[in-house]
Amino acid sequence: MSAVLLHFHDLAGRGVLITGGGTGIGAALTSAFAAQGARIAFIDIAVEESRALAKELSATSEHPVHFIEADLSDVFAAQAAVKEAAALLGRLDVLINNAARDDRQDLETVSEADWDGSLAVNLKPVFFTSQAAVPFMREQGGGAIVNFSSIAFMLNMGELPAYATAKAGILGLTKSLAGRLGPDNIRVNAILPGMIVTERQKRLWLTDASIAAMIERQCLKRMLVAEDLVGPTLFLASSASAAMTAQWIIVDGGIL
Ligand SMILES: NC(=O)c1ccc[n+]([C@@H]2O[C@H](COP(=O)([O-])OP(=O)(O)OC[C@H]3O[C@@H](n4cnc5c(N)ncnc54)[C@H](O)[C@@H]3O)[C@@H](O)[C@H]2O)c1
């Protein structure tokens, strides 16, 4: 089903912040939330693509779509960006922690700086953006946080030690935040994508052969794309999942 056809009425007018919303899966999410009539801001470092997306969506959406340039590995910048988003949107109801970097690492050569750099993008901001968003969600009487993990940490992928550690850590963090924030009616869930074929993935890591091999492992015999994450994310952000927290959804076409 096309993402545009999905409609979660309660998302109209909500304040939604998406990290890494300028390209890839994040861009599909930004577009989909805009199509719901939500008020959107997204944080990214990909300036050119993000400006173009914000301009395009602002021209066709009910509310302006705000791009905030910030490096999420800088905690101060990340938290300042969350506060800026809440001010621009007038409210903050939904936080989608989607930004990541799946750099490959070699066991023999990975340095302390490489390790810290990966966790600084892939794990640390998930906590600190949430910490900054919570006061604004409390003002609304609740909210929803959706954290992007990955099935990669369960596939024994030897070239992703820090990324796999971060993505597994996100599940622990999701459950801890859910426990802490449930009394505030703030729900915290996670999504684990499988192999999602984006332009960046094709440019950096994927080949026709590796895509075919992954499809072979999937129950569903087709390529998964960014738009396949839209339905599950809208669902976890909306009141359709009002009684769900501390959970995760695997969107991998049936690999696991
Ligand atoms: N594509 C896949 O196959 C796949 C599979 C499993 C999980 N995931 C997860 O889904 C999410 C989205 O994946 P994607 O493939 O679209 O990722 P991507 O790398 O293409 O995009 C991530 C976005 O985050 C932004 N970003 C990166 N570092 C940043 C920083 N320091 N500060 C601000 N923004 C930053 C990038 O510019 C980009 O727009 C990620 O969490 C990823 O780990 C993706």
The ligand as an SDF file (V2000), in Angstrom:
LIG
                    3D

 44 48  0  0  0  0  0  0  0  0999 V2000
   18.9430    0.9800    5.1760 N   0  0  0  0  0  0  0  0  0  0  0  0
   18.9350   -0.1750    5.8090 C   0  0  0  0  0  0  0  0  0  0  0  0
   19.0790   -1.2370    5.2030 O   0  0  0  0  0  0  0  0  0  0  0  0
   18.7600   -0.2490    7.3020 C   0  0  0  0  0  0  0  0  0  0  0  0
   18.7250   -1.5160    7.9060 C   0  0  0  0  0  0  0  0  0  0  0  0
   18.5690   -1.6110    9.2710 C   0  0  0  0  0  0  0  0  0  0  0  0
   18.4270   -0.4680   10.0370 C   0  0  0  0  0  0  0  0  0  0  0  0
   18.4500    0.7530    9.4380 N   0  0  0  0  0  0  0  0  0  0  0  0
   18.3160    1.9220   10.3030 C   0  0  0  0  0  0  0  0  0  0  0  0
   17.2900    2.7750    9.8230 O   0  0  0  0  0  0  0  0  0  0  0  0
   17.6620    4.1440   10.0300 C   0  0  0  0  0  0  0  0  0  0  0  0
   17.6900    4.8930    8.7130 C   0  0  0  0  0  0  0  0  0  0  0  0
   18.5260    4.1900    7.8140 O   0  0  0  0  0  0  0  0  0  0  0  0
   19.0120    4.8260    6.4390 P   0  0  0  0  0  0  0  0  0  0  0  0
   19.5280    3.6830    5.6240 O   0  0  0  0  0  0  0  0  0  0  0  0
   18.0020    5.7520    5.8730 O   0  0  0  0  0  0  0  0  0  0  0  0
   20.2860    5.6520    6.9840 O   0  0  0  0  0  0  0  0  0  0  0  0
   21.1450    6.7440    6.2290 P   0  0  0  0  0  0  0  0  0  0  0  0
   22.5300    6.5510    6.6770 O   0  0  0  0  0  0  0  0  0  0  0  0
   20.8980    6.7270    4.7590 O   0  0  0  0  0  0  0  0  0  0  0  0
   20.4890    8.0460    6.7710 O   0  0  0  0  0  0  0  0  0  0  0  0
   20.5780    8.4810    8.0550 C   0  0  0  0  0  0  0  0  0  0  0  0
   20.3570    9.9880    8.0910 C   0  0  0  0  0  0  0  0  0  0  0  0
   20.9980   10.4470    9.2680 O   0  0  0  0  0  0  0  0  0  0  0  0
   21.7790   11.5690    8.9590 C   0  0  0  0  0  0  0  0  0  0  0  0
   22.8950   11.6500    9.9060 N   0  0  0  0  0  0  0  0  0  0  0  0
   23.9680   10.8170    9.9770 C   0  0  0  0  0  0  0  0  0  0  0  0
   24.7960   11.2250   10.9380 N   0  0  0  0  0  0  0  0  0  0  0  0
   24.2500   12.3310   11.4910 C   0  0  0  0  0  0  0  0  0  0  0  0
   24.6570   13.2220   12.5230 C   0  0  0  0  0  0  0  0  0  0  0  0
   25.8150   13.0560   13.1880 N   0  0  0  0  0  0  0  0  0  0  0  0
   23.8590   14.2660   12.8350 N   0  0  0  0  0  0  0  0  0  0  0  0
   22.7020   14.4620   12.1610 C   0  0  0  0  0  0  0  0  0  0  0  0
   22.2650   13.6550   11.1760 N   0  0  0  0  0  0  0  0  0  0  0  0
   23.0300   12.6130   10.8360 C   0  0  0  0  0  0  0  0  0  0  0  0
   22.2560   11.3450    7.5280 C   0  0  0  0  0  0  0  0  0  0  0  0
   22.6740   12.5460    6.9060 O   0  0  0  0  0  0  0  0  0  0  0  0
   21.0160   10.7400    6.8980 C   0  0  0  0  0  0  0  0  0  0  0  0
   20.1380   11.7280    6.3880 O   0  0  0  0  0  0  0  0  0  0  0  0
   19.0280    4.1060   10.7190 C   0  0  0  0  0  0  0  0  0  0  0  0
   18.8430    4.1500   12.1140 O   0  0  0  0  0  0  0  0  0  0  0  0
   19.5790    2.7540   10.3180 C   0  0  0  0  0  0  0  0  0  0  0  0
   20.5310    2.2670   11.2310 O   0  0  0  0  0  0  0  0  0  0  0  0
   18.6090    0.8870    8.0960 C   0  0  0  0  0  0  0  0  0  0  0  0
  1  2  1  0
  2  3  2  0
  2  4  1  0
  4  5  1  0
  4 44  2  0
  5  6  2  0
  6  7  1  0
  7  8  2  0
  8  9  1  0
  8 44  1  0
  9 10  1  0
  9 42  1  0
 10 11  1  0
 11 12  1  0
 11 40  1  0
 12 13  1  0
 13 14  1  0
 14 15  2  0
 14 16  1  0
 14 17  1  0
 17 18  1  0
 18 19  2  0
 18 20  1  0
 18 21  1  0
 21 22  1  0
 22 23  1  0
 23 24  1  0
 23 38  1  0
 24 25  1  0
 25 26  1  0
 25 36  1  0
 26 27  1  0
 26 35  1  0
 27 28  2  0
 28 29  1  0
 29 30  1  0
 29 35  2  0
 30 31  1  0
 30 32  2  0
 32 33  1  0
 33 34  2  0
 34 35  1  0
 36 37  1  0
 36 38  1  0
 38 39  1  0
 40 41  1  0
 40 42  1  0
 42 43  1  0
M  CHG  2   8   1  16  -1
M  END
$$$$
